[in-house]
């Protein structure tokens, strides 16, 4: 993994902040970087290297770290070492239970409120995900990024900005766990079931079937969680 290659598109997350202050843009980039699993749980973040990658001074990076520390995403240790917070298996189970409710709720309302442009976007991302998932020459990390884009395209279709912000914060906790171990190829993902669940979510949105959309997204989240919890990635 190249250090501080900010590959996760900030627009994937709720608060791209393209037109915000420099500080907002740094927070947005750091959120996308963490949620996309570019750095794993427990790994140290170099503020100077991150500042260089973002072409900013260290000060806005420090401010961004403070904001993410208050969100429970980062730990600042004595000596000002900064790390992505680790998660236990029990914490991940709790996080999954919360995601099932909140992201399922978003999918339900996305199906009812979606516009034609939303449906076009999620259909294209579903197809892109399938193409990457079945291409064994491509790293799983590419499919993981499109997966994140797909989920947030669904959630944006609900047109609930406060809900989207809540989901972003959940992904800041889940992303480092899920996607980092995909990076390490310790998590056999994606699966054919995941491809089909994305298709079912798109179909539900096309039909404006909120319950079917909720079920597809919830099952997708639960399936990935079950596989992670069955692995050896969590501290005992």
VMD Tcl script that draws the C-alpha trace (Angstrom):
set ca {
  {0.00 0.00 0.00}
  {1.50 3.35 -0.99}
  {1.69 5.71 1.96}
  {-0.94 8.44 1.97}
  {-2.17 7.78 -1.55}
  {-5.58 9.34 -0.99}
  {-7.49 7.04 -3.32}
  {-10.94 7.08 -1.74}
  {-12.96 9.79 -3.48}
  {-14.15 12.22 -0.78}
  {-17.44 12.55 -2.66}
  {-18.08 8.93 -1.71}
  {-18.77 10.22 1.77}
  {-21.46 12.60 2.81}
  {-19.35 15.69 3.36}
  {-17.11 16.20 0.38}
  {-16.76 19.85 1.45}
  {-15.31 20.80 -1.93}
  {-16.47 24.36 -1.45}
  {-15.73 24.51 2.27}
  {-12.73 25.89 4.11}
  {-9.30 24.34 3.80}
  {-9.91 22.73 7.18}
  {-13.18 21.20 5.97}
  {-11.43 19.83 2.90}
  {-8.69 18.26 5.01}
  {-11.28 16.66 7.31}
  {-13.13 15.34 4.26}
  {-9.98 13.88 2.72}
  {-8.91 12.29 6.00}
  {-12.37 10.80 6.50}
  {-12.33 9.30 3.01}
  {-8.82 7.98 3.61}
  {-9.81 6.27 6.87}
  {-13.22 5.00 5.77}
  {-11.67 3.52 2.63}
  {-9.27 1.43 4.70}
  {-6.12 3.11 3.39}
  {-4.78 2.79 6.92}
  {-5.73 -0.01 9.26}
  {-6.76 -0.24 12.91}
  {-3.85 0.49 15.20}
  {-1.62 1.90 12.46}
  {0.18 5.15 13.12}
  {-0.54 8.26 11.04}
  {2.30 10.66 10.24}
  {0.83 14.14 10.32}
  {3.71 15.61 8.33}
  {3.44 13.02 5.57}
  {-0.32 13.41 5.45}
  {0.06 17.20 5.24}
  {2.52 16.79 2.37}
  {0.15 14.43 0.55}
  {-2.68 16.97 0.88}
  {-0.39 19.94 0.10}
  {-1.29 21.78 3.29}
  {0.50 22.82 6.46}
  {0.46 20.57 9.52}
  {-1.97 22.83 11.42}
  {-5.19 21.96 9.49}
  {-4.19 18.30 9.71}
  {-3.87 18.59 13.50}
  {-7.30 20.23 13.64}
  {-8.79 17.46 11.49}
  {-7.26 14.84 13.78}
  {-8.80 16.57 16.82}
  {-12.23 16.44 15.19}
  {-11.90 12.76 14.34}
  {-10.59 12.01 17.82}
  {-13.78 13.51 19.25}
  {-15.76 11.23 16.91}
  {-14.01 8.19 18.41}
  {-12.18 7.36 15.18}
  {-8.60 8.28 16.10}
  {-6.55 7.91 19.27}
  {-3.90 10.49 20.17}
  {-1.27 8.91 22.40}
  {1.35 10.49 24.68}
  {3.95 12.10 22.48}
  {1.14 13.00 20.04}
  {1.29 9.73 18.11}
  {-1.96 9.34 16.16}
  {-3.51 5.95 15.37}
  {-6.76 4.64 13.94}
  {-8.73 3.24 16.86}
  {-8.90 -0.54 17.13}
  {-12.19 -2.34 17.56}
  {-13.03 -5.51 19.48}
  {-15.33 -8.20 18.12}
  {-18.08 -7.14 20.54}
  {-17.77 -3.52 19.43}
  {-17.96 -4.59 15.80}
  {-21.11 -6.63 16.52}
  {-22.68 -3.57 18.13}
  {-21.64 -1.39 15.20}
  {-23.14 -3.89 12.76}
  {-26.45 -3.93 14.65}
  {-26.60 -0.14 14.48}
  {-25.70 -0.11 10.78}
  {-28.43 -2.62 9.99}
  {-31.05 -0.29 11.41}
  {-29.75 3.04 10.15}
  {-28.49 2.03 6.71}
  {-31.55 -0.15 6.20}
  {-33.69 2.88 7.04}
  {-31.77 4.95 4.49}
  {-32.20 2.29 1.80}
  {-35.94 2.14 2.50}
  {-36.35 5.88 1.99}
  {-33.95 5.88 -0.97}
  {-36.28 3.50 -2.80}
  {-39.27 5.74 -2.13}
  {-37.59 9.07 -2.86}
  {-35.09 8.25 -5.59}
  {-34.91 10.24 -8.80}
  {-34.12 8.85 -12.23}
  {-30.59 10.17 -11.92}
  {-30.16 8.28 -8.62}
  {-31.34 5.06 -10.22}
  {-28.93 5.55 -13.12}
  {-26.04 6.09 -10.73}
  {-26.70 3.04 -8.56}
  {-27.29 0.86 -11.64}
  {-23.96 1.90 -13.13}
  {-22.11 1.35 -9.86}
  {-23.71 -2.07 -9.40}
  {-22.53 -3.07 -12.87}
  {-19.04 -1.67 -12.22}
  {-18.85 -3.59 -8.94}
  {-19.84 -6.84 -10.64}
  {-17.26 -6.34 -13.38}
  {-14.47 -5.76 -10.88}
  {-15.61 -8.57 -8.60}
  {-15.43 -11.25 -11.30}
  {-12.15 -10.01 -12.76}
  {-9.52 -11.97 -10.84}
  {-6.75 -9.86 -12.37}
  {-7.99 -6.85 -10.41}
  {-7.20 -6.37 -6.71}
  {-10.15 -6.66 -4.36}
  {-9.41 -3.13 -3.19}
  {-10.80 -1.74 -6.45}
  {-14.10 -3.52 -5.92}
  {-14.13 -2.36 -2.29}
  {-13.99 1.28 -3.35}
  {-16.80 0.84 -5.85}
  {-18.77 -0.97 -3.14}
  {-18.45 2.08 -0.90}
  {-19.49 4.35 -3.77}
  {-22.52 2.14 -4.42}
  {-23.70 2.20 -0.82}
  {-23.37 5.96 -0.50}
  {-25.14 6.49 -3.84}
  {-28.06 4.52 -2.39}
  {-28.04 6.51 0.84}
  {-27.78 9.87 -0.91}
  {-30.93 8.99 -2.86}
  {-32.88 9.19 0.42}
  {-32.19 12.95 0.37}
  {-31.69 13.14 4.14}
  {-28.49 15.10 4.86}
  {-28.49 14.51 8.62}
  {-29.01 10.78 8.11}
  {-26.16 10.73 5.60}
  {-23.88 12.39 8.13}
  {-24.72 9.71 10.71}
  {-23.96 6.96 8.18}
  {-20.65 8.58 7.30}
  {-19.63 8.44 10.96}
  {-20.55 4.76 11.12}
  {-18.42 4.03 8.07}
  {-15.50 5.85 9.66}
  {-15.59 3.14 12.32}
  {-16.41 0.17 10.06}
  {-14.28 1.10 7.05}
  {-10.84 0.64 8.61}
  {-11.82 -2.84 9.80}
  {-13.52 -4.08 6.63}
  {-11.43 -2.55 3.89}
  {-8.03 -2.78 5.53}
  {-8.27 -6.55 5.74}
  {-9.36 -6.63 2.12}
  {-6.13 -4.75 1.39}
  {-4.23 -7.46 3.26}
  {-6.13 -10.17 1.33}
  {-7.11 -11.82 4.60}
  {-10.79 -11.42 3.83}
  {-12.14 -13.36 0.80}
  {-14.33 -10.67 -0.69}
  {-16.38 -9.86 -2.73}
  {-18.72 -12.81 -3.20}
  {-21.35 -13.71 -5.76}
  {-23.94 -13.19 -3.03}
  {-22.76 -9.61 -2.62}
  {-23.14 -8.99 -6.34}
  {-26.69 -10.34 -6.29}
  {-27.63 -8.28 -3.24}
  {-26.52 -5.11 -5.01}
  {-28.68 -6.08 -7.97}
  {-31.63 -6.68 -5.65}
  {-31.15 -3.25 -4.10}
  {-31.15 -1.64 -7.55}
  {-34.26 -3.58 -8.54}
  {-36.00 -2.51 -5.33}
  {-35.15 1.12 -6.01}
  {-36.43 0.77 -9.57}
  {-39.71 -0.63 -8.22}
  {-39.82 1.88 -5.35}
  {-40.05 -1.06 -2.95}
  {-38.69 0.27 0.33}
  {-38.84 -2.98 2.28}
  {-37.00 -4.90 -0.44}
  {-34.29 -2.23 -0.58}
  {-33.94 -2.33 3.20}
  {-33.66 -6.13 3.17}
  {-31.03 -6.21 0.41}
  {-28.77 -3.62 2.01}
  {-29.17 -5.10 5.50}
  {-28.32 -8.59 4.26}
  {-25.26 -7.23 2.45}
  {-24.02 -5.60 5.66}
  {-24.78 -8.65 7.81}
  {-23.07 -11.05 5.41}
  {-19.82 -9.09 5.42}
  {-19.96 -8.71 9.20}
  {-20.50 -12.44 9.75}
  {-17.48 -13.31 7.64}
  {-15.28 -10.84 9.45}
  {-16.41 -12.03 12.87}
  {-15.66 -15.61 11.85}
  {-12.08 -14.63 11.01}
  {-9.10 -14.02 13.29}
  {-8.75 -10.29 12.74}
  {-10.07 -9.02 16.07}
  {-8.08 -8.80 19.28}
  {-9.09 -11.43 21.79}
}
mol new
graphics top color blue
foreach p $ca { graphics top sphere $p radius 0.5 }
foreach p [lrange $ca 0 end-1] q [lrange $ca 1 end] { graphics top cylinder $p $q radius 0.2 }
display resetview
